Amino acid sequence: MHSDNVLVTFEREDSHVRAWINASSSPPAASARDHRYATLTAALRQRGLKCTVEYGLSDYIVHTELPDGSSLIISPPQEPPSETPESWMATRHRSAEPVVHEVIYDSEPGGPDARNDGSVPHLLSAVDARLDRLGVPTCQERGPSAVELAAGAVLHRAGFAPAVAFGGTRYYRLPSAMTDPAEQRLAVTRAFDMLQAEGFQAQTQTGKSFPPTSASSRVSAALAPSPSAGQHTLPTGPPAKSPPRAALPPARPSSTLGR
Protein backbone atom coordinates (compact mmCIF):
# COMPACT_ATOMS: atom_id res chain seq x y z
CA MET A 1 0.00 0.00 0.00
CA HIS A 2 1.59 3.27 -1.13
CA SER A 3 -0.01 5.35 1.60
CA ASP A 4 2.78 7.96 1.37
CA ASN A 5 1.04 9.22 -1.79
CA VAL A 6 -2.36 9.64 -0.13
CA LEU A 7 -3.23 12.85 1.66
CA VAL A 8 -6.40 13.45 3.66
CA THR A 9 -7.29 17.15 3.96
CA PHE A 10 -9.67 18.30 6.68
CA GLU A 11 -11.67 21.45 5.98
CA ARG A 12 -13.91 23.38 8.36
CA GLU A 13 -16.36 25.86 6.86
CA ASP A 14 -18.68 27.42 9.41
CA SER A 15 -20.25 24.49 11.31
CA HIS A 16 -19.35 21.82 8.74
CA VAL A 17 -16.23 19.63 8.78
CA ARG A 18 -15.25 17.68 5.66
CA ALA A 19 -12.36 15.39 4.73
CA TRP A 20 -11.07 15.06 1.17
CA ILE A 21 -8.94 12.11 0.05
CA ASN A 22 -6.34 12.69 -2.65
CA ALA A 23 -4.29 9.82 -4.05
CA SER A 24 -1.29 10.83 -6.12
CA SER A 25 1.21 8.79 -8.12
CA SER A 26 3.50 11.82 -8.38
CA PRO A 27 7.00 11.87 -6.86
CA PRO A 28 7.04 13.10 -3.25
CA ALA A 29 8.29 16.62 -4.09
CA ALA A 30 5.60 17.24 -6.71
CA SER A 31 2.98 15.52 -4.57
CA ALA A 32 3.50 17.91 -1.66
CA ARG A 33 2.97 20.87 -3.98
CA ASP A 34 -0.09 19.36 -5.68
CA HIS A 35 -1.80 18.40 -2.44
CA ARG A 36 -2.75 22.02 -1.76
CA TYR A 37 -5.02 21.88 -4.80
CA ALA A 38 -6.06 18.26 -4.37
CA THR A 39 -9.80 18.98 -4.44
CA LEU A 40 -9.53 20.99 -7.68
CA THR A 41 -7.26 18.58 -9.56
CA ALA A 42 -9.27 15.54 -8.45
CA ALA A 43 -12.53 17.06 -9.76
CA LEU A 44 -10.94 17.96 -13.13
CA ARG A 45 -9.27 14.58 -13.55
CA GLN A 46 -12.55 12.83 -12.86
CA ARG A 47 -13.83 14.49 -16.03
CA GLY A 48 -10.95 12.96 -17.96
CA LEU A 49 -8.97 16.21 -18.16
CA LYS A 50 -5.22 16.47 -17.73
CA CYS A 51 -4.16 19.19 -15.34
CA THR A 52 -0.94 20.36 -13.75
CA VAL A 53 -0.03 22.59 -10.83
CA GLU A 54 2.32 25.31 -12.08
CA TYR A 55 3.85 28.48 -10.70
CA GLY A 56 2.01 31.69 -11.65
CA LEU A 57 3.01 35.24 -10.79
CA SER A 58 3.78 34.60 -7.13
CA ASP A 59 1.84 31.46 -6.25
CA TYR A 60 0.84 28.14 -7.78
CA ILE A 61 -2.08 27.79 -10.20
CA VAL A 62 -3.99 24.87 -11.74
CA HIS A 63 -3.59 24.63 -15.53
CA THR A 64 -5.90 22.38 -17.58
CA GLU A 65 -5.99 21.77 -21.34
CA LEU A 66 -9.53 21.55 -22.75
CA PRO A 67 -10.61 19.49 -25.80
CA ASP A 68 -11.31 22.62 -27.92
CA GLY A 69 -7.68 23.77 -27.67
CA SER A 70 -8.29 26.35 -24.97
CA SER A 71 -6.86 26.29 -21.47
CA LEU A 72 -8.56 26.57 -18.11
CA ILE A 73 -6.59 28.33 -15.39
CA ILE A 74 -7.69 28.37 -11.77
CA SER A 75 -5.70 30.64 -9.50
CA PRO A 76 -5.81 31.98 -5.96
CA PRO A 77 -4.79 35.59 -5.24
CA GLN A 78 -1.27 36.05 -6.58
CA GLU A 79 -0.16 39.20 -4.78
CA PRO A 80 0.50 38.42 -2.01
CA PRO A 81 0.15 34.61 -1.97
CA SER A 82 -1.91 33.04 0.82
CA GLU A 83 -1.87 29.57 2.37
CA THR A 84 -5.66 29.69 2.63
CA PRO A 85 -6.99 31.41 -0.53
CA GLU A 86 -9.52 34.14 0.23
CA SER A 87 -10.86 34.10 -3.33
CA TRP A 88 -10.50 32.28 -6.65
CA MET A 89 -10.31 33.20 -10.32
CA ALA A 90 -11.11 30.73 -13.11
CA THR A 91 -10.39 31.86 -16.67
CA ARG A 92 -10.40 30.24 -20.09
CA HIS A 93 -7.75 31.21 -22.67
CA ARG A 94 -6.85 30.46 -26.28
CA SER A 95 -4.20 32.41 -28.16
CA ALA A 96 -4.91 30.87 -31.58
CA GLU A 97 -7.88 32.01 -33.68
CA PRO A 98 -10.56 32.37 -32.55
CA VAL A 99 -8.89 34.02 -29.57
CA VAL A 100 -10.60 33.39 -26.24
CA HIS A 101 -10.30 35.19 -22.92
CA GLU A 102 -13.23 34.36 -20.67
CA VAL A 103 -13.70 34.83 -16.94
CA ILE A 104 -15.65 31.83 -15.67
CA TYR A 105 -15.52 32.60 -11.96
CA ASP A 106 -14.26 35.56 -9.92
CA SER A 107 -14.77 35.70 -6.16
CA GLU A 108 -12.30 38.52 -5.53
CA PRO A 109 -13.66 41.56 -3.67
CA GLY A 110 -15.89 43.35 -6.16
CA GLY A 111 -16.12 40.32 -8.47
CA PRO A 112 -19.47 38.79 -9.51
CA ASP A 113 -18.88 35.83 -7.17
CA ALA A 114 -17.38 37.81 -4.28
CA ARG A 115 -20.09 36.60 -1.91
CA ASN A 116 -18.53 33.12 -2.05
CA ASP A 117 -15.04 34.27 -0.94
CA GLY A 118 -12.66 31.27 -0.96
CA SER A 119 -15.33 28.56 -1.21
CA VAL A 120 -14.02 25.65 -3.28
CA PRO A 121 -17.44 23.97 -3.73
CA HIS A 122 -18.88 27.16 -5.30
CA LEU A 123 -15.81 27.45 -7.55
CA LEU A 124 -16.15 23.84 -8.71
CA SER A 125 -19.88 24.26 -9.34
CA ALA A 126 -19.23 27.19 -11.68
CA VAL A 127 -16.39 25.39 -13.46
CA ASP A 128 -18.46 22.22 -13.87
CA ALA A 129 -21.38 24.19 -15.31
CA ARG A 130 -19.11 25.87 -17.89
CA LEU A 131 -17.43 22.60 -18.85
CA ASP A 132 -20.88 21.07 -19.38
CA ARG A 133 -21.78 23.87 -21.82
CA LEU A 134 -18.48 23.37 -23.65
CA GLY A 135 -19.37 19.72 -24.17
CA VAL A 136 -16.64 18.32 -21.95
CA PRO A 137 -17.68 14.81 -20.87
CA THR A 138 -19.12 14.60 -17.39
CA CYS A 139 -17.32 12.89 -14.56
CA GLN A 140 -15.99 9.53 -15.62
CA GLU A 141 -17.12 6.66 -13.43
CA ARG A 142 -13.84 5.72 -11.82
CA GLY A 143 -14.16 3.77 -8.63
CA PRO A 144 -11.88 4.70 -5.75
CA SER A 145 -8.54 2.92 -5.64
CA ALA A 146 -7.71 0.37 -2.97
CA VAL A 147 -5.65 2.97 -1.13
CA GLU A 148 -8.49 5.52 -1.24
CA LEU A 149 -10.89 2.89 0.03
CA ALA A 150 -8.51 2.11 2.88
CA ALA A 151 -8.27 5.78 3.86
CA GLY A 152 -12.05 6.10 3.61
CA ALA A 153 -12.51 3.09 5.87
CA VAL A 154 -10.34 4.75 8.50
CA LEU A 155 -12.38 7.95 8.27
CA HIS A 156 -15.60 5.96 8.57
CA ARG A 157 -14.37 4.25 11.72
CA ALA A 158 -13.49 7.68 13.09
CA GLY A 159 -17.08 8.86 12.64
CA PHE A 160 -17.04 10.44 9.14
CA ALA A 161 -19.75 9.59 6.63
CA PRO A 162 -19.16 9.29 2.84
CA ALA A 163 -20.72 11.95 0.60
CA VAL A 164 -20.55 13.22 -2.99
CA ALA A 165 -20.16 16.87 -3.96
CA PHE A 166 -21.73 18.49 -7.03
CA GLY A 167 -19.71 17.24 -9.99
CA GLY A 168 -19.15 13.79 -8.50
CA THR A 169 -16.19 14.49 -6.21
CA ARG A 170 -16.22 12.11 -3.27
CA TYR A 171 -15.48 13.27 0.26
CA TYR A 172 -16.27 12.46 3.89
CA ARG A 173 -18.02 14.60 6.46
CA LEU A 174 -18.89 14.68 10.12
CA PRO A 175 -22.62 14.33 10.88
CA SER A 176 -24.50 17.57 10.22
CA ALA A 177 -25.87 17.48 13.75
CA MET A 178 -22.34 17.61 15.18
CA THR A 179 -21.85 21.38 15.40
CA ASP A 180 -20.16 21.65 18.79
CA PRO A 181 -16.51 22.71 18.19
CA ALA A 182 -15.25 20.57 21.07
CA GLU A 183 -16.90 17.45 19.63
CA GLN A 184 -15.55 18.28 16.18
CA ARG A 185 -12.01 18.68 17.52
CA LEU A 186 -12.22 15.32 19.28
CA ALA A 187 -13.50 13.62 16.11
CA VAL A 188 -10.85 15.15 13.85
CA THR A 189 -8.07 14.45 16.34
CA ARG A 190 -9.24 10.82 16.55
CA ALA A 191 -9.24 10.63 12.74
CA PHE A 192 -5.73 12.12 12.60
CA ASP A 193 -4.39 9.56 15.04
CA MET A 194 -6.05 6.66 13.22
CA LEU A 195 -4.90 7.81 9.78
CA GLN A 196 -1.32 8.30 10.89
CA ALA A 197 -1.32 4.94 12.63
CA GLU A 198 -2.14 3.44 9.21
CA GLY A 199 0.63 5.44 7.51
CA PHE A 200 -1.52 8.07 5.80
CA GLN A 201 -0.71 11.78 5.69
CA ALA A 202 -3.19 14.33 7.03
CA GLN A 203 -3.47 18.10 6.99
CA THR A 204 -5.98 20.89 7.57
CA GLN A 205 -7.10 23.44 4.98
CA THR A 206 -4.05 25.55 5.94
CA GLY A 207 -1.94 23.08 3.97
CA LYS A 208 0.34 22.19 6.90
CA SER A 209 0.86 18.57 7.84
CA PHE A 210 0.50 17.45 11.43
CA PRO A 211 3.03 15.26 13.25
CA PRO A 212 1.36 12.68 15.52
CA THR A 213 2.85 14.22 18.66
CA SER A 214 1.11 17.58 18.14
CA ALA A 215 -2.08 16.53 16.41
CA SER A 216 -4.44 17.59 19.19
CA SER A 217 -3.20 21.17 19.58
CA ARG A 218 -2.83 21.77 15.84
CA VAL A 219 -6.29 20.36 15.10
CA SER A 220 -7.76 22.56 17.84
CA ALA A 221 -6.23 25.68 16.28
CA ALA A 222 -7.26 24.73 12.75
CA LEU A 223 -10.88 24.04 13.70
CA ALA A 224 -11.32 27.07 15.95
CA PRO A 225 -14.71 28.57 15.03
CA SER A 226 -14.89 31.99 13.44
CA PRO A 227 -17.04 34.33 15.59
CA SER A 228 -18.19 36.23 12.51
CA ALA A 229 -18.82 33.28 10.19
CA GLY A 230 -22.33 32.76 8.83
CA GLN A 231 -24.07 29.58 7.78
CA HIS A 232 -22.85 27.98 4.56
CA THR A 233 -23.68 24.57 3.11
CA LEU A 234 -22.12 22.49 0.38
CA PRO A 235 -24.06 23.16 -2.86
CA THR A 236 -25.85 20.31 -4.62
CA GLY A 237 -26.23 22.21 -7.88
CA PRO A 238 -25.07 25.39 -9.63
CA PRO A 239 -24.20 28.16 -7.14
CA ALA A 240 -27.07 30.27 -5.88
CA LYS A 241 -27.10 33.55 -4.03
CA SER A 242 -26.06 33.17 -0.42
CA PRO A 243 -25.51 35.63 2.43
CA PRO A 244 -22.04 37.21 2.63
CA ARG A 245 -19.52 35.37 4.78
CA ALA A 246 -16.52 36.80 6.57
CA ALA A 247 -13.25 35.54 5.12
CA LEU A 248 -10.64 33.90 7.38
CA PRO A 249 -8.02 35.37 7.51
CA PRO A 250 -9.11 38.98 6.66
CA ALA A 251 -9.11 39.71 2.95
CA ARG A 252 -6.14 41.53 1.50
CA PRO A 253 -5.84 43.39 -1.80
CA SER A 254 -4.84 40.98 -4.49
CA SER A 255 -4.63 40.54 -8.21
CA THR A 256 -4.89 37.31 -10.13
CA LEU A 257 -3.34 35.84 -13.22
CA GLY A 258 -4.92 36.97 -16.44
CA ARG A 259 -6.47 40.20 -15.15
N, C-alpha and C positions, 0 to 999 in steps of 0.2 A: 504494500500500500504506500503510494507516494504522497503521504499526508503533508510533506513539506511544501507541496505546491497547491495546497488548499488553504484558503483564508476565509474565516467567518467574520463578517463585519457587523457589529451591533450598532443600531441607529435608534436614537430616541427623538421623536418629534411630538412635542406637547405631551399627551398622556399615553402615547403609543410607543412600544418598543418592538423593533423588528430585527431579524438576523438574516443576512444575505450570505449565501455560500458561493464562493468563486473558486473554481478549479482551473489551474493554469498549467500548461506543459512548457511554459517559458523557462529559461534559465533563471536561477535565483535573483540575479541583479535586475533583470528586466521585470521579473514577477513582482518584486517589491514596489517598483514604480507603477506597474499596471494595476496593482491592487486598489489604489486610491480611486480608480474609475471602474472598479469591478462591476458595479451594477449597470453602468452604461454599456460597457463592452459586451457583457453577457447578453443584454437585451438585443443589441445589434447583431451579434453572432447567431443568436437564435433565429434571426430572419435570414440567415445564410450570407450575411455581409462580412467582408473582411475589414477589420479595423485595427488601427495601431494607436499607441499612445506616444505622441511626439512633443518636442519642446516648442512652445510658441514664442511670444515676446518675452515673457518673464516667468512663465509657468507652463505646465504640461497641458496638452489638449488631446481630444480624441478625433482622429482623422479616419473617415470611412469613404471608400470608393463606391459609388452607386452604379447600377446597371446602365444608366443613360449617359455615362461618361462624366457626370458631375461628381463633386465631392461634398460630403457632409462634414462639417467641423463643429464640434461641441467644445466650448471653452468656458472656464470659470473666469472671474476677473483677473486680468493680467498685470495690472499695476495698482497697488502692489499685490503679489500673490498671497493666497490665504489657504491654510490647511483645511478649513471648513468653508467652502465657497458660499458666499452670501447671495449669489445670483448666477445665472447661466445664460449663455448665448449660443444658439444653434443656427448656423448659416449654411446655405448651399451655394457652391461656386462651380463655374465652368468657364475656362479662359478661351476655349475654342468656340467657333460660331455654332449655334447661337449662344452668345455670352450670357451667363446666368450669375446673378448675385441676389440672393433671396434670404431674408431674415425669417426663419421659421419660428424662433422663440427668443424672447428677450425679457428677462426678469430683472434687469438692472433698474435702479431707481429711475423713474420716469418712463420706463419701457412699458409696452402693452401688457406684459405679464408680470409687472413689478409686484403685484399682490401676492405672488407665489414665492417670492424671495429665492432661497436656495433649494426649494423642493425638487428632489429628483423624480418622484412619481409624476408631478405635473409636467416636468420637462419631457419625460419619456412618453407621456400621453400625447403631447403635441408632436413630437418626432414621429411616433407611430402613425398618427393620423395623416401626416404629410407623406410618409412612405407609402401608406395605403393608396393615396391619390396618385402617386407616381407609378403605381403598379408593381411596387416591390413585393415579392411574395410574403405572405404572413409568416408568423413564427413557424419554423420547421419543428415537427414533432420529434424532438430528440430527448429520449429518456435520460434521467440523471445517471452519471457514471457510478461505478461501485464506490468510489471514494466520496462522491457527493452524498450518496445514500448513507454511507457510514457516518458522515458528519451530521446529516439530518437526523439519523437515529439518536445520536448523542443529544442533539438539541431537543428532540421529542422527549427523551428521558428526563431532561432538565426542566420540562414544563412548557416548551414552545410548540405551537401547533403549525402544521404546514398550511400555506396559503399561496395564491397566485395573483400577481399584480396585473393591471391592464397591459396587454401586450404579451402575456404568457410567461413573464419572468417569475420563477418560483422563489419563495422566501419563507421564513418562519416568523412567528409573532407570539408574544405573550397574550394570554386571554384578554379580551377587551375590558372585562370587568376588573382586571388588575391595574388599578390606577394609582395605588399608593406607592410613592417613590421608594419607601423602605422595602416593600415587598419586591418591587422591580429590581432594586439593587441586589437583594438576596438571590433572586432568580438568575440574574445575569452573572453574578459572581459564581454561583453554582455551575452555570453553563461554561464559564471560562475554565474553571478547575477541571471539569469533566472533559472538555475539548483538549486541553493541554495534556491531560493524563493519557489521552489517546494519540498524542503527537500532532494535533492540528494547531495551526496558528489562529490567533484571535485578536481583534482590534475594535476600537470604537470608531465612530464617524470622524474623529479627529485624525485618524490615519496613523496613530501610534500604537505599536504592539505592546502587549502587557506581559511582563515576566510573571511566572506563577507566584513568586514571593510577594508581589505587590498588587495582585489582582484586585483585592477587595477595595483598597484605597483609591486605585485608579478608576475602577468601575464606578465607585461612589461619586467621584468628581465628574466623570463623563456623563452620568445620568442625573446630575443635579437639575431639578426642575427650574425652568425659567419663570420668574414671577410675573412677567409681562406677556407670556405666550398665550395665544388663544387656542381654540379647538381646531384641529385639522385632521382630516381622515384621508386614508389612501383612496384615490379615485378609482372607480370601476369602469370609467368611460372617459371620453374626451373632457379636458379640464373645464370646469364651470366656475362662475364667479364665487369667490369665497371671501370672508372678512379678512382684512389686513392682519398680518402676523409679524410680531417683532422679530428681527433677525438676531442671531446669536453666533458670533459676537456682533457689536454694533457695526452697521454698514459703513464702509469707507468709500470715498470716491474711487472709481475704477474705470478702466476702458478695456474693451475686449478686442480680440483679433478680428479683423475684417471691418471695423467701424471707421 
